[in-house]
Amino acid sequence: MHPFLAFMLRFFVTLPTMTIIWLVSNFAFNQTFWYSALFALGGGVITYVATKWYTDHVFLKRHQLTRKEYAYIIKNLKEAQQKISRLQKVFFSIRSIGSFKQMFEIIRLVKRIQSIIKKEPQRFFKAEKFYFYHLDSVVELSEKYSFLASQPAKNDKLYYSLNETRDTLKDLKRSIEKDLYEVLSNDIEHLEFELDVAKRSLKTLKNPLTKDDERRSTK
């Protein structure tokens, strides 16, 4: 569940609970306004924590993760988001059209992987190469490339380094594409299976067996 929706759910469960506790304390047990408010606040805190625990439990169970695994994934997602922000800064500093297009495609791939993992954190373990190797490399190389490309004076050695960096970034882009395919591998396999089933069904509908054909095939 989206964090904001989860918060709203907890809020709409907690608020009525606090109201009921206050009314019961004030009118049924003849407590003062402030004592009733204190009981309501305590009940609200307990309800909020219990609801959070339950929604987290359902979320983790659906995605087949332990709390420790989920905390580990969230930590890496936050670190990755900082690196993506650095990558976006590089993107806006590039002046070359070719490099601009290359960086745009890389960022699109990177953000796509990050978006998928946020929605389905159990896929993180299929993207470990991306998070621990490829993302770091592409950020470091992009920043160095942007810095060197912005220098007013360039010599042959610098031009060579810039070309080498562009080629390496191209290779990294291919690696990130493979990372994305790996993240989506289960979906691709499932789609291929469904397509195979659909094709078989269509073939059967287009070429139905007659009763005589069925008798012959069973003999």
Summary of the structure (lengths in Angstrom):
residues: 219
radius of gyration: 28.4
end to end distance: 55.6
largest distance: 89.2
contacts: 581
relative contact order: 0.07
helix: 88%
strand: 0%
